[in-house]
Amino acid sequence: MVSVSASAVSRSTERSAKLHAALGKGLDVQEELDLLDSGAQGRSIQKEIVQLGSAEVPLYVGEYWESKQRSSSSLHEVSYRACFKANLPRFFIELLTLPGERVYDPFAGRGTTLVEAALLGRTIAANDINPLSRILSEPRVSPPTQSEVASRLSEIFESTVSELPNSIDLSMFYHDETLKDMLHLRSYLWTRRESHAEDYIDKWIRMIATNRLTGHSPGFFSVYSLPPNQAVTADAQIKINEKLGQIPDRRDVQAIILKKSKSLLSDVSNQVRSLMEPVAHSAIWSNSDSRNTPDVPSSSISLVVTSPPFLDIVNYAADNWLRCWFNAIDIERIESQISVPRKISQWENVMRETMRELFRVLCDGGMVAFEVGEVRKGKVRLEEHVLPLGLEVGFVCEAIMINSQEFTKTANIWGVKNNLGGTNSNRIVIFRKPGD
């Protein structure tokens, strides 16, 4: 009898086997049905084979990770529009990669996939056409100590800087003294960046300040406003102030930055820093269209975990005008580069070319976890549109996975809704690049 060592088994086969074992909890279909029929408790996995065009694909529905917001590292607590929980990338990173392998997100957003990969000792590659993405992501892969932040803030506000001109009226958001401190910080950070002197501590302070510009508690620089993942217009803020009978009060910019820094760093030990340091040094940061990412080498990626922009749900300028102002970013130039498909056919065209680029950068046997969702009140299920695009460029579809904290046992689980009130679900198409 000939034995085959584990090292002789291809990574492609190994990844595929581990994926299906995890999704099905190691049970075949009949075992699963027997458990359900027996009324066994604690089971929440359902499986069926679905037909999409000419493809037959396994569909798994179950609860694969916790729904609690605070079940992951404190480093993730940065607000951003439409971001998934850290438990999602952690599930796939732990399951499908080994330490040192590279994990990539072509729509990096606030960097959830990247931070989680770094915490797990994987190397990372990030891309996002929005420059704010790197501002919010990179510092959390190179976290400073609280004492470093405090020392740098003291230096900043004791220093003299050439003030950047400001022609925007922000009196509806900020007290005069608060705005004075913000303008000083803005000018300092701009000078450091333009002179190529900005270091990991400066970037950390920039990241926190960008996230504290406006919000609905005393932990933000502004008077009461909308949550920090979007910015209201000046006129809208005037109406909020009138409705609430409020005027901007003095906020301590340094104290707010230090408090948020302490919160973000609460789970960051010396051991975590030692693990993340080599990851930060080898990281790839790309600011390109997802369809053309020359900074990401071919066949260099083991796993992609991403969630693309959905259909016309985000107005970039409306959400980010204040963040772009603070970071001296030309918002009109950025908005002109960001495509916001309003028709499913346009969205498919963008995703098709993105899939082609993902096929290029993935190593043989590498996988893609492509998180999409129901949009337009469930009338459009994007996984039905993503799957044929992946097959067209050469991927094999391993499975469609629906992570759902709430669903009802039905004869046809393909109809499970994931955008109903009170649910917390994700629809994920999982592809594999053939070969090894």
C-alpha positions, 0 to 999 in steps of 0.5 A, a space after each residue: 500500500 502506497 502512502 501519500 504525504 500531506 506535502 504531496 497533495 496540491 494546495 489547490 486540492 487542499 484548499 478545495 477540500 478544506 472549503 467544502 468541509 468547513 461549509 458543510 461542517 464535514 457532513 454530506 447532504 444525507 447526514 445533514 438531512 438526517 440531523 435535521 429530521 431528527 430535530 438535532 439542536 445546534 445545526 444551522 447548515 443547509 445545502 443544495 445544488 443550484 442551476 445557474 445557466 449551464 453551471 451546477 453549483 453547491 449552495 450552502 446557507 448557515 451561520 459561519 461566524 459571529 454577528 457581534 460587532 465587537 468580536 474582532 480586534 479593536 483596530 477595526 473600529 474605524 467607520 466607513 460606508 458599507 463595510 463587512 465585519 472582520 469575521 468574514 475575511 478571517 473565516 476565509 484567511 484562516 481556512 484557505 491560506 498559510 502564514 506568509 501567503 499574500 491576501 488581496 482586496 481590489 476594493 479595499 475600502 477601510 481595509 478590513 481584509 488587510 488588517 485581518 490578514 496582517 493580524 493573522 501573519 499573512 502578507 497583503 496587497 491592497 487596491 482602491 481607486 479612492 485615496 481615502 482608502 489607503 489613508 484609513 487602512 495603512 496606519 492600522 497595519 503599522 500601529 504606533 504606541 499611545 505614547 508615540 501619538 501623544 508625543 507627536 501631537 504635542 510637537 505638532 501643536 507646539 510647532 509653527 507651520 505654514 498655514 494652508 489657505 482655506 476658503 470654505 466656511 465651516 462655522 456650522 460644524 466647528 467652534 472657531 478655536 476647534 477649527 483653528 486647531 484643525 487647520 493647524 493639524 491639516 497644514 502640518 500633515 500636508 507639509 509632512 506629506 509634500 516633503 516626503 517626511 510623513 511617517 507611521 505616526 503622522 499617518 496614524 494621526 491623519 487617519 484618526 483625524 479623518 475619521 473624527 471630522 463629523 459625528 453624533 457624539 462629543 467624540 468628534 470635532 464637530 457639533 452633533 451631525 450625521 454618523 462619521 461614515 458620511 458628511 452632510 452638506 453645509 446647508 444641511 448642517 445649518 438646518 440640523 443646528 436650527 432644528 436642535 437649537 445648537 451651536 458648535 461648542 469648543 472641542 479639544 482636538 488633541 484629546 479626541 485624537 488621543 482617546 480614539 487612539 487609545 480605543 483603537 490600540 486597546 487590543 494591540 500588544 507588543 506581540 501583535 506589533 511584532 507579527 504585523 511589522 514584517 507585513 507592513 514592510 512587504 505590503 503592496 498599496 495600489 491606487 488604481 482602477 480594479 480592472 488594471 492594477 500594474 502594481 500587483 504582480 501576476 500569480 502573486 496572490 493566494 486569496 482575494 477577499 473583497 466586496 465590490 461597490 454595488 449599484 449606484 448606492 454611494 455618492 462619493 462627493 456627498 459622502 467625502 467632501 469634508 474628508 477630501 478637504 482635510 486631506 487636500 485631495 482634489 475631490 473632482 478629479 477622484 470622483 471623475 475616476 470612480 465609476 458608479 454603474 447604474 445599470 446591471 449591464 454596466 456593472 457586469 462590464 466592470 466586474 468582468 474586467 475586474 475578474 480578468 485582472 484577478 485571474 492574472 494576479 492569482 497563483 494557480 489554485 488561488 481562490 476568490 471570496 467575492 461578497 455581493 448582496 441583494 440590491 434593489 429590495 431583493 429584485 437583483 441577486 448579484 451572485 447570479 450575475 457574478 458567477 457567469 463572469 468568473 466562469 467566462 474568464 477561466 475560474 471554477 466556481 467552488 460554491 455560493 455561500 450565504 452566511 445568515 444569522 437568521 433564516 428559515 428552513 425551507 425546501 428551496 434555500 435558494 430563495 433565502 432573503 438576506 436584506 430583511 430587517 433584523 437579518 445580518 447576512 452575506 452572499 459570497 461567490 467562491 472561485 478557484 483558479 485552476 491548476 497548481 
